[in-house]
Amino acid sequence: MAIAMKTDTTLPTGEPKAYKRPKNAPRSLFDPPIIKRALADAFRKLDPRIVAKNPVMFVVEVGSAVTTYLFIKGLITQADDTLFVGQTTLWLWFTLLFANFAEAIAEGRGKAQADALRKNRTETMARKMVSGRQEQLVSGTSLMRGDLTVCEAGDTIPGDGEVIEGIASVDESAITGESAPVIRESGGDRSAVTGGTRVLSDRIVIRITSNPGETFLDRMIALVEGAQRQKTPNEIALSILLSGLTIVFLLAVVTLLPYAIYSVRTAGTGTPPSITVLVSLLVCLIPTTIGGLLSAIGIAGMDRVMQHNVLAMSGKAVEAAGDVNTLLLDKTGTITLGNRQAAEFLPLPGIEVSELANAAQLSSLADETPEGRSIVVLAKEKYSLRGRELAEREAEFIPFTAQTRMSGVNINGMKIRKGAGDAIKRFVADQKGNIPAELDDIINRIASAGGTPLVVALNDKALGVIHLKDIVKGGMRHRFDHLRAMGIKTVMITGDNPLTAASIAEEAGVDDFLAEATPEAKMRLIREEQAGGKLVAMTGDGTNDAPALAQANVGVAMNTGTQAAKEAGNMVDLDSNPTKLIEIVEIGKQLLMTRGSLTTFSIANDVAKYFAIIPAMFATTYPALSALNVMRLTNPQSAVLAAVIFNALIIIALIPLALRGVPYQPMSASAILRRNLLIYGVGGLILPFPGIWLIDRLLVLLHLA
C-alpha cells in the first residue's frame, strides 16, 4: 500500500502551511470555556501572595482594601460620601480583577492546549526487549531511559526515543496536527520518535531516551500551561521601571495630604482631599494599564509561537528572537525545495541531444530518487521519450553506491552509466575509451552556475551531461527583502562548493553564505557574529548541528531530528519546517513591539488623569486651578470617579490587543519608533479626554455622582 510521505511542509510559493491544531485545542481568542475558567482564575488571583509578584497591582490591591474599610466604616457611621466611596471601591477592585482576567485568559489558552495534549496521553502497553531479544509486555509508563522496545504497524509508541533498528512510517498528528505520515529510521537525522504517536507500517526498535514524567509531551504540557514560565530579561527590566514609577508616585501622593492640610489652614477655605480621593489619584497615576497587561503579553507571545506549532522552552527564547540580528539558514529544504531537479541535457560534440536524453532516461528508470525521477520526466516532456518496461529485456540495473558514485543499467550488450564526472571518467577509461576535452568545460560551466553535473556514458563513450539544478522556493527573495528591511542579515549555510553556493545565494537574495560548511565552521561563524554584539538564530536537525544550536541565541531544532539536536536548541519546530524560523523572528519582534506600544500608551494616558483629578482635589482651595479643568467635568466626585472607571475599563479594552499582539510590519527601528509614538503615544494622550468626559456625563445622568 502506497503511503504519502511528509517530505516538506511548505507550499510551492514558499509560504508555510497553516497551523493545524490538535483536536480540542482552542480555536478563537475568547472561547466560552476559556472565558469561564479565566473568570474563576481572576478571583483566585486576588490572593495577596499572588498579587505581590506584581508591585503595581499590589499597590492597587492595598488601595482597594483601604477604601473597602472606609466604605464599611461609612455605612456604619452613615457618612455623606458613602456612595462615592463605595463606587470608587468597586471600580478599584474591578481594576484588579480586569488585570487578573487578562493574565488568566492568556494562561487559559495554554491550559486548553494542555488539555488537548493530555487527551493524547494514554496508558500504552509496550513490548520491552529483554535478554536474548525476547519481548515482554509491560506498561509504557514503566519504561526507563535506555530500555529497548519494539513497535509494529498499529502500535502506539510508548515513550520518547530514537530508532536504532528498522524504518517505519509514523502518524504524528496527535502532536503536530499534520495528517501526513512521516518516515522514521535508524542511523540518520530522522531517528527521533515521540511518545503518543502511532506506527503505521513496518517494524522498528526504539531506545527510550526519557524517564517517566520527563517526556516531550510532559514538557509540552508544562510549558503551554505556563507552569514553567519565567520572566524574561526585558520583562524584568520593565517591571523594575514600573515599580520605580510606582514608588515615585506613591511618595508624591503621600506627601500631598500634609501639603493639602497646610494649604487649607493657610487659605482658610476648602477641605483637604479624602483618603479615597488620594488612593484614586495614586491608582490612576501609576502605570496600571501596562502593569495589568504585562504578564498577559508575555504569555500570549509564547502562545502565538505554539499556534505556529513551535515549542519554546522559555519566554526568553521568544524574546531573543525579536532581537535577532543574524539568521543562519540551511540551503537544502529551507531556501531550496530540497531535491535537485534535471533542468537540461547538454550533449558533447557529435552527440545528438535525443541520444543523450534516451541514455539518461534508461539509466534512471530504476532510480527512485527525486533526481532520478526528474530525469525521466524531463526526457519525456522535452523529447517525447516514454518510460519503458525493461523487465522482459533482462535489464540489469546498477544501483548508486557511495564508493562508485554512479548508477545505470546493462541492457542488450550496452553499459549505460550516469554519475559524478570523475567517476564516469574512470568508467570510460576502464572501457578503453577517451574523454573529450569539452567535457570539463561543460562540467565547470554547470558548477559555476550553481548546478550539479551528472555525466552520462554509453560503453566507452561519454555522451554528455545532465544539469541538475537547485530550485529556490518561490517567494524566498521577497521574504529575505522583508528581513533586510527589519535590519536582519541572512546567511545561507551549505555544503556546496563556493561557486555553487554563490550562484544560489544570488538567486535567493540572501546577504551572505557559508560554503563547504562543517560543524566547526558554523560555530566559528556564530561566535564571530556574537563577538560583534549580534544575536544569532539558526535551525538544525542533526547531531552535528547540536553544538551550533546550543551556541546560537535562538536555536530551532526540527522535531524530526536527533535527540541531541532537540536538547541543544531552545525551540522545537513540531512541523520540522526550517523556514519557520522567519515566522519565529516576526513573532518575537511582535512581542517586543506589543510590550513597548502598550507601555507608551499607558504612560501617555496618565496625562489626562492629571487634568481630571488635580483640579477636583484643589480647585476649592486654589480657584485658579479650575483653569486645568479643560474637560469641564461636572463636579469633583464625578471627575475622580470618571478617571477611576476609565482606568479600569481601558485594561479590559486592551486585552484583545495584548493577546493578539500589535500588528507587525517589517520596517527599520527608527520607523517602528515613529509609528509607535504616533499611534500609541499620541493616541494614549488623546483618547482619555473624550473617554473621561463621556463617563462623567453618564455618572451625572444616572445620578451616581
RARATA-V294317 format. One line per field, one symbol per residue. phi: phi as a letter, one per 30 degrees, with the letter a starting at -180 (. if undefined). psi: psi as a letter, one per 40 degrees, with the letter a starting at -180 (. if undefined). Layout:
phi->???
psi->???
//
This chain:
phi->.dbdcdcacbdedidddddcddeiddcbdbdeddddddddddddddeedddddceddddddddddddddddddddddhddcdddddddeeddddeddddddedddddddddddddddddddbdddbcddceihdcbdbdddcdcejdcbcbbejdcddadabdcajbacbccddcciddddbcbbdibdbcdbcdjdbdcaibbcccdcbdeicdedddedddddidcdcddeddddddddddddddddddddddddddddddddddibibdddedddddddddddddddddcedddddddddddddcicccdaddddddddcdcbccbdddicdcdjbdcdcaccddeicddddddddddedcdcdddedddddddddddcbhcddcdcddchdcdcddbdddhablacahicccbbldeddddddddddicccddddddddddddddjccdcdcbbhcbdclbcccbdcdddidedddddddddicdcbdcadddeddddddddddjddabbchdcedddddddddddddicccbacabcdddeeddddddbcccddddddddddddcbbdddhcdddeddddddddddddddddddeddddddeddeddcedddbdddbeddddddddhddaedddddddddddddddddceeddddjdecbdaddddddddddddcddddddedddddeddedddddchca
psi->hhhhigdhfiideeiiiihhiiheihdidghdddddddddddddeehddddeegddddddddddddddddddddddefidfddddddddddddddddddddddddddddddddddddddehighiighhaiffiihhihdeehiheihihhiheihheiiahhehaiihhheddddehdhiihhiieaefehihheihhdiahihhhheiiheeidddddddddeedehiiiddddddddddddddddddddddeddddddddddddeiiiiiidddddddddddigdddddeddddddddddddddefhhheidddddddeehdhhhhidhecdiedhiihdihgiihehiddddddddddeedeheidddddddddddddefhiiihedeefihhhihidddfiiaihhfehhhiiaiddddddddddefiihideddddddddddeeihhhhhihbfhhdahhhhhhhhiheddddddddddefhhhhhhieiidddddddddddfidiihifhidddddddddddddeeihhiiiieideeddddddidhhhihdeaiddddddieihhdefhdedddddddddddddddddddddddddedddddeddddddedddgddeddegdefididdddddddddddddddddeddddddihhhhhiidddddddddddddddddddddddddddddddddefe.
//
